[in-house]
Amino acid sequence: MQANPQSQRVWLCDSSLRDGSQGKQIAFSVADKIDIIRALDEQGIPFIEAGNPSAGPKDVQLFERMRSIPLQNSRLVAFGATRRKNCRPQDDVGLQALLAAGTEYVTVFGKSWDMQVDQVLRTTLEENLAMISDTVANLVAQGRQVLYDAEHFFDGYRHNPTYAMQTVRAARQAGATCVILCDTNGAALPAEVGAVTAQVVRQLGGEVGIHCHDDIGCAVAASLAAVEAGARHVQGTFVGYGERCGNANLSTILPVLQLKMGYSCVAPQQLPLLTGTARHIADISNVILRSSLPFVGSGAFSHKAGMHVDAVHKNSQTFEHIDPGQVGNERHILISEVGGKAALLHSVKKIQPDIKKDDPVIEQIRETIKKKEMEGYQYESAEASLKLLILGHLKRLKPHFKLDMYRIMGEQNSNIFSLSTAIVKVTVGDGWEMTADEGKGPVNALDKATRKAVTKFYPAIQKVRLIDYKVRVVDQNTASAARVRVLIETSDGEETWTTVGTSRDIIKASLRAIVDSLEYKLSRDDGSL
């Protein structure tokens, strides 16, 4: 894609640490925030909205600590509101906290919707304009570059376009570097966002930005429409987290702008970091990255149907819109009963590239997979277990440890959860280790105890942790004797992998998946994979 001739640069501002932290079940420590800032800096995101220093001591501490941490590509942005009504800027506690954060760039938000001014601020339209103007002018006079967030702009423009425009003019005339139009309720359609943005760009002049929420599932499309209409600053969160339904997803917007629309957002060498950055931020946020997420999801370049797999091998453009490597992702060929021989051959070649398609081991692996699927296994979501199975058929699997025994004991701890203790014994060569650990339930205890024992022989296992656990009943008609399938997702901070186990005993099924997860890590580390 050639560079867009109109204006080649679009500036991205990530608000994961501020807007993203308002998402359900998301909470960051100061250390978490610093970790995410470093990841975004390496990714090349120009602006990072790090927090609101007037909201609490955590963000104050963050800005203090960041003064001694140099950034290569990013600028931190402190966030706050316009001055309070009937208050001078120099007397406003929030504005003083904003200045004390010490960042060159600050974001302040103000009201664009006359209804909000009347019913929420409970002040006059004139006072609201003064609040905007006074705030921006005061910050500019203090040497700050001001990014002005026009809150509820599209709702305000829909109801009273004249007043909405007056608010952004007040910010611009007071010296705002960029005026960002916010679809705060996330209800504006992309066509409306594009049309209104075009009007603002034409009438206001200077740099205009966009900030969309995803309440109707249009945040990404609306953000792109705004860029097409002339916006050159896009705010969002890196994997779309945020209040209610989330924010515009920058891990989708960035590659679309750069690969599909010809704009420059990050350096070419930084684009392949995209998938790793998204997964790292999801890991820190303690949430599961949706596998179907464009560009960065584990299923974004996955193929299952035999004809599709065959076509992709002949020409990847048949079913892939880009090379997965451009965004740091990879192609996955899902192995199942509908996958066919071509899919299996592709998976085997990833481990042994010189194998021929007529090698008898291919059919042996295929028959084993069929037999395992009859027992309840499913490998399309458990590629790590599949690789171990293939490695075994190729006579290259070297078991790194043997689990000799395990025992689980449980007790009720108040009304909160059942506390379980697991005892395990593992053997490695002539050595052995027996250890115990506690967990919230038997599987958690078993996972912790097994990793603890294996870590004595293989210290790298200390980095490994279970990040997701799923159970499904395979044959429900057999009631209490039903076979269950357990999928375990594991990470060492660099890679994430999934393993599978089945049994009529949920503990045994879980243990098989746990053992596979550790064997995969060790096989990868010793070069077998």
C-alpha positions in Angstrom: 0.0 0.0 0.0 1.4 3.4 -1.0 1.5 6.3 1.5 -1.7 8.3 1.5 -1.0 11.5 -0.5 -3.3 13.7 1.6 -1.5 13.4 4.9 0.7 10.4 5.7 0.8 10.5 9.5 -2.0 9.6 11.9 -1.2 10.0 15.6 -2.4 7.3 18.0 -3.2 7.9 21.7 -3.6 4.8 23.8 -6.0 5.2 26.8 -5.7 1.6 28.2 -4.4 2.9 31.5 -7.2 5.4 32.0 -10.3 4.6 29.9 -9.4 0.9 29.6 -9.1 0.5 33.4 -12.8 1.4 33.6 -13.6 -1.9 32.0 -15.3 -4.6 34.1 -12.9 -6.7 36.2 -9.8 -4.7 35.1 -7.6 -3.2 37.8 -3.9 -2.2 37.3 -1.3 -1.8 40.0 1.4 0.9 39.4 3.8 -1.8 38.4 1.2 -3.1 35.8 0.9 0.4 34.4 4.6 0.8 34.0 4.8 -2.6 32.3 2.1 -1.6 29.8 3.7 1.8 29.2 7.0 0.1 28.3 5.2 -2.2 25.9 3.4 0.6 24.2 6.6 2.6 24.0 8.3 -0.3 22.3 5.3 -0.6 19.9 5.8 3.0 19.0 2.5 4.5 20.2 3.1 8.3 20.2 0.8 9.2 23.1 0.0 7.2 26.2 -2.8 8.5 28.4 -1.5 7.2 31.7 -4.1 8.3 34.2 -5.9 11.1 36.1 -3.6 12.5 38.8 -6.6 14.0 40.6 -8.4 10.7 40.9 -6.2 9.1 43.5 -2.7 8.4 44.8 -2.0 5.5 42.5 -1.9 7.8 39.4 0.1 10.4 41.3 2.7 7.7 42.2 2.7 6.5 38.6 3.6 10.0 37.2 6.3 10.4 39.9 7.9 7.1 39.1 7.8 7.7 35.4 10.0 10.8 35.7 13.0 8.5 36.2 12.0 6.0 33.4 13.0 7.2 29.9 10.8 6.5 27.0 12.1 6.1 23.4 9.0 6.7 21.3 6.0 7.7 23.5 4.9 10.8 25.4 2.9 10.4 28.6 -0.3 12.3 28.8 -2.0 13.3 32.1 -5.8 13.4 32.0 -8.3 15.7 33.7 -11.3 17.9 33.5 -11.9 21.6 32.8 -12.0 23.8 35.8 -15.1 23.7 38.0 -17.9 26.2 37.4 -17.4 29.6 39.0 -13.8 28.8 39.9 -10.5 30.3 38.7 -8.1 27.8 37.1 -5.4 28.6 39.6 -7.8 27.7 42.4 -9.0 24.4 40.8 -7.5 21.4 42.6 -7.9 19.1 39.6 -6.0 21.5 37.3 -3.2 21.9 39.9 -2.9 18.1 40.0 -2.7 18.0 36.3 0.1 20.4 36.2 1.9 18.6 39.0 2.0 15.5 37.0 4.8 17.2 35.0 3.8 15.9 31.5 4.3 18.1 28.4 1.0 16.9 27.0 -2.3 16.9 28.9 -5.8 15.9 28.0 -8.7 17.8 29.4 -12.4 17.0 28.7 -15.3 19.4 28.5 -19.0 19.4 27.7 -20.2 19.7 24.1 -23.9 18.8 24.6 -26.1 21.5 25.9 -28.3 19.0 27.8 -25.2 17.8 29.7 -24.3 21.4 30.6 -27.8 22.1 31.9 -28.6 18.8 33.7 -25.1 17.5 34.7 -23.0 20.6 35.2 -26.0 22.6 36.2 -24.6 25.8 34.8 -25.1 28.2 31.9 -24.0 27.6 28.3 -21.8 30.7 28.6 -20.1 29.5 31.8 -19.3 26.2 30.1 -17.6 28.0 27.2 -15.6 30.0 29.8 -14.7 26.8 31.6 -13.3 25.4 28.4 -11.5 28.5 27.3 -10.0 29.4 30.7 -8.8 25.8 31.3 -7.0 25.5 28.0 -5.5 29.0 28.1 -4.2 28.4 31.6 -2.5 25.1 30.7 -1.0 26.6 27.5 0.3 29.5 29.6 2.0 26.9 31.8 3.8 25.4 28.8 1.5 22.4 28.2 0.4 21.0 24.9 -3.4 20.5 25.3 -5.4 17.7 23.8 -9.0 18.8 24.2 -11.6 15.9 24.5 -15.0 17.2 23.3 -17.1 14.9 25.4 -20.4 13.7 23.9 -19.6 15.8 20.8 -21.7 13.8 18.4 -24.8 13.8 20.7 -24.3 17.5 21.2 -23.9 18.2 17.5 -27.0 16.1 16.7 -29.1 18.2 19.1 -27.5 21.6 18.9 -24.8 21.8 16.2 -24.2 25.6 16.7 -23.4 25.2 20.4 -21.3 22.1 19.9 -19.2 24.0 17.4 -18.9 26.9 19.9 -17.4 24.6 22.5 -14.6 23.3 20.2 -13.9 26.8 18.8 -13.4 27.9 22.4 -10.8 25.2 22.9 -9.1 25.9 19.6 -9.0 29.7 20.1 -7.6 29.2 23.6 -4.6 27.2 22.2 -5.6 23.5 22.1 -3.1 21.6 20.0 -5.7 19.0 19.0 -9.5 18.9 19.4 -10.8 15.4 19.8 -14.4 14.6 18.9 -15.7 12.0 21.4 -18.6 9.6 20.8 -18.8 9.1 24.5 -22.1 7.1 24.4 -20.8 5.0 21.5 -24.0 5.3 19.6 -23.0 7.2 16.5 -22.9 5.3 13.2 -19.8 5.5 11.0 -21.5 7.6 8.3 -22.6 10.2 10.9 -19.1 10.3 12.4 -17.5 10.8 9.1 -19.9 13.5 8.0 -19.7 15.5 11.2 -15.9 15.1 11.4 -15.6 16.5 7.9 -17.7 19.5 8.9 -15.5 20.2 11.9 -12.3 19.8 10.0 -13.5 22.2 7.4 -14.9 24.8 9.9 -12.4 24.6 12.7 -9.0 24.1 11.1 -6.0 22.7 12.8 -5.6 19.1 14.1 -8.8 17.2 14.8 -9.0 13.8 16.5 -11.5 11.0 17.2 -12.4 9.0 20.3 -15.1 6.3 19.9 -16.8 3.8 22.3 -18.1 0.5 21.1 -21.6 0.4 22.4 -23.1 -0.5 19.0 -20.0 -2.3 17.8 -19.0 0.5 15.4 -16.0 2.1 17.3 -13.3 0.9 14.9 -15.4 1.6 11.8 -16.4 5.1 13.1 -12.7 5.9 13.9 -11.7 4.9 10.4 -14.5 7.0 8.9 -13.2 10.0 10.9 -9.7 9.5 9.6 -11.1 9.4 6.0 -12.9 12.7 6.8 -9.7 14.4 8.0 -9.1 13.4 11.6 -5.4 12.8 12.2 -5.4 11.8 15.9 -7.1 8.6 17.0 -7.7 7.6 20.6 -8.5 4.1 21.8 -7.3 1.2 23.9 -4.9 -1.4 22.6 -7.2 -4.4 22.8 -10.5 -2.6 23.0 -11.1 -2.7 26.8 -13.0 0.1 28.4 -16.2 1.0 30.2 -19.5 -0.7 29.2 -18.7 -2.3 25.8 -15.2 -1.0 25.4 -13.3 1.5 23.3 -12.1 1.6 19.7 -9.5 -1.2 19.4 -6.1 0.2 18.5 -4.7 -3.2 17.7 -7.2 -3.3 14.8 -7.1 0.4 13.9 -3.3 0.6 13.7 -2.8 -2.1 11.0 -5.8 -1.1 9.0 -4.6 2.5 8.8 -1.0 1.4 8.0 -1.6 -1.6 5.8 -5.0 -0.9 4.2 -5.3 2.9 4.0 -1.7 3.9 3.5 -1.1 6.0 6.6 1.9 5.9 8.8 1.3 5.1 12.5 4.4 3.3 13.7 7.8 2.6 12.1 7.7 -0.4 9.7 9.9 -2.5 12.0 7.5 -1.9 14.9 4.4 -3.3 13.1 5.4 -7.0 13.6 5.4 -6.3 17.4 1.6 -5.9 17.3 0.4 -9.3 18.2 3.0 -9.7 21.0 2.0 -6.3 22.4 -1.7 -7.1 22.4 -1.2 -10.4 24.1 1.2 -9.0 26.7 -1.3 -6.2 27.6 -4.1 -8.8 27.8 -1.9 -10.9 30.1 -1.2 -8.0 32.4 -4.9 -7.1 32.4 -5.7 -10.7 33.4 -8.2 -11.1 30.6 -8.4 -13.6 27.8 -7.7 -12.1 24.3 -10.6 -13.1 22.1 -9.3 -15.7 19.6 -11.3 -14.1 16.7 -9.9 -10.6 17.3 -8.7 -9.2 13.9 -4.9 -9.3 13.3 -3.8 -10.4 16.8 -6.2 -13.2 17.8 -5.0 -16.7 17.9 -7.6 -17.6 15.3 -7.1 -14.6 13.0 -5.2 -16.7 10.5 -6.6 -20.2 11.3 -7.8 -22.6 8.7 -9.8 -25.8 9.2 -11.7 -26.9 6.1 -9.6 -29.1 3.8 -10.2 -27.1 0.6 -9.3 -23.9 2.4 -6.1 -25.4 3.8 -5.1 -26.7 0.4 -5.8 -23.3 -1.3 -3.8 -21.4 1.4 -0.8 -23.7 0.8 -0.9 -23.0 -2.9 -1.5 -19.2 -2.5 -2.0 -17.7 0.9 -4.0 -14.8 -0.6 -6.9 -17.1 -1.3 -7.9 -17.0 2.4 -5.6 -14.5 4.1 -5.8 -10.8 3.5 -2.2 -10.2 4.7 0.8 -12.2 5.6 0.3 -13.0 9.3 4.0 -12.1 10.0 3.4 -8.5 9.1 1.6 -8.1 12.4 3.6 -10.7 14.3 1.0 -13.4 14.2 1.2 -16.8 12.5 -0.9 -19.1 10.5 -2.6 -22.0 12.3 -3.9 -25.1 10.5 -6.5 -26.7 12.7 -6.4 -30.4 12.9 -9.8 -32.2 13.1 -11.8 -34.8 11.3 -12.7 -32.2 8.6 -9.2 -31.0 8.2 -7.9 -33.6 5.7 -4.4 -34.8 5.0 -3.1 -31.5 3.7 -3.7 -29.8 7.1 -2.0 -32.6 9.0 1.0 -32.6 6.7 1.4 -28.8 7.2 1.5 -29.4 11.0 4.0 -32.2 10.8 6.2 -30.1 8.4 6.4 -27.4 11.0 8.3 -29.9 13.2 10.0 -32.0 10.6 10.3 -29.9 7.4 11.8 -32.6 5.2 9.0 -35.2 5.7 7.3 -36.4 2.6 3.5 -36.5 2.1 3.5 -40.2 1.5 5.6 -41.0 4.6 3.7 -43.8 6.5 4.0 -41.8 9.8 1.5 -39.3 8.4 -1.2 -41.9 8.2 -0.2 -43.2 11.6 -0.6 -39.8 13.2 -3.9 -39.4 11.4 -5.3 -42.7 12.8 -4.1 -41.8 16.3 -5.9 -38.4 16.1 -9.1 -40.2 15.0 -8.8 -42.6 17.9 -8.2 -39.8 20.3 -11.1 -37.8 19.0 -13.4 -40.8 19.7 -12.1 -40.6 23.3 -13.1 -37.0 23.5 -9.9 -35.2 22.6 -10.0 -32.2 20.3 -6.8 -30.8 18.9 -7.9 -27.8 16.9 -7.8 -25.7 20.1 -4.9 -27.5 21.7 -2.0 -27.1 19.3 0.6 -27.7 22.0 -0.8 -31.2 22.7 -1.0 -31.9 19.0 2.7 -31.0 18.6 3.6 -33.4 21.4 1.6 -36.2 19.8 3.4 -35.6 16.5 6.8 -35.4 18.2 6.0 -38.8 19.8 5.2 -40.4 16.4 8.4 -39.0 15.0 10.4 -40.7 17.8 11.6 -37.3 19.0 9.7 -36.9 22.2 11.9 -37.1 25.2 9.8 -37.0 28.4 11.4 -34.6 30.8 9.8 -35.9 34.0 7.5 -38.6 35.3 4.6 -38.0 37.6 4.8 -40.9 40.0 1.9 -40.1 42.3 -0.5 -37.4 43.4 -2.9 -36.9 46.3 -5.5 -34.2 46.8 -7.1 -33.2 50.1 -9.9 -30.7 50.5 -11.4 -28.6 53.3 -14.0 -25.8 53.6 -12.5 -22.4 54.4 -15.3 -20.2 55.8 -17.9 -19.4 53.2 -15.7 -18.2 50.4 -14.1 -21.2 48.6 -12.9 -24.7 49.2 -9.2 -24.9 50.0 -7.4 -27.9 48.5 -4.0 -29.3 49.1 -2.2 -31.4 46.5 0.8 -33.6 47.1 2.8 -34.8 44.0 5.9 -36.8 43.4 7.9 -36.4 40.2 11.0 -38.3 39.0 13.7 -37.0 36.7 16.4 -39.5 36.0 17.7 -40.8 39.3 16.3 -37.9 41.2 12.9 -37.3 42.6 10.9 -34.5 44.4 7.8 -34.7 46.5 6.1 -31.5 47.3 2.8 -30.0 48.3 0.9 -26.8 47.6 -2.5 -25.2 48.3 -5.0 -23.8 45.9 -8.5 -22.6 45.4 -9.9 -26.0 44.4 -8.2 -29.2 43.5 -7.1 -28.3 40.0 -5.4 -25.1 41.1 -3.6 -26.9 43.9 -2.5 -29.7 41.6 -1.2 -27.2 39.0 0.8 -25.3 41.6 2.2 -28.4 43.3 3.2 -30.0 39.9 4.9 -26.9 38.7 6.7 -26.5 42.1 8.1 -30.0 41.9 9.2 -29.8 38.3 10.8 -26.4 38.9 13.4 -28.0 41.1 14.8 -29.8 38.0 13.9 -27.2 35.4 14.0 -23.6 36.8 12.4 -22.2 33.6 9.1 -23.7 34.7 9.0 -21.0 37.5 7.9 -18.5 34.8 5.0 -20.7 33.6 1.5 -20.0 34.9 -2.0 -21.2 34.0 -4.1 -18.4 32.6 -7.3 -20.1 31.5 -9.1 -23.4 32.3 -12.1 -24.8 30.5 -14.1 -27.9 31.1 -16.7 -29.5 28.8 -18.7 -32.7 29.2 -18.1 -34.7 26.0 -20.8 -37.4 26.3 -23.6 -35.9 28.4 -25.9 -38.8 27.9 -23.9 -40.9 30.4 -24.7 -38.6 33.3 -22.3 -39.0 36.3 -20.0 -41.3 34.3 -19.6 -38.7 31.5 -16.2 -38.1 29.9 -14.9 -34.5 30.3 -12.5 -32.6 28.2 -10.2 -30.0 29.8 -8.5 -27.3 27.9 -5.7 -25.4 29.8 -4.1 -22.2 28.5 -0.6 -21.6 29.8 1.9 -18.8 29.4 5.6 -18.2 30.2 5.3 -14.5 29.5 6.6 -14.9 26.0 4.3 -17.4 24.4 0.9 -18.8 25.2 -0.1 -22.3 24.4 -3.1 -24.7 25.0 -3.2 -28.3 26.0 -6.0 -30.8 26.3 -6.8 -33.8 28.5 -9.8 -36.1 28.7 -11.1 -38.6 31.3 -14.2 -39.7 33.2 -12.4 -38.1 36.1 -12.0 -34.3 35.9 -8.9 -34.4 38.0 -7.2 -36.9 35.7 -8.2 -34.9 32.7 -6.8 -31.8 34.2 -3.6 -33.5 35.2 -3.0 -34.7 31.6 -3.4 -31.2 30.3 -1.1 -29.8 33.0 1.6 -32.4 32.3 1.3 -31.6 28.5 1.6 -27.9 29.2 4.9 -28.4 31.1 6.3 -30.9 28.6 5.5 -28.5 25.8 7.5 -25.7 27.5 10.5 -28.0 28.1 10.4 -29.5 24.6 10.4 -26.0 23.2 13.3 -24.9 25.4 15.5 -27.9 24.5 15.0 -27.4 20.8 12.7 -30.5 20.1 10.0 -28.0 18.9 
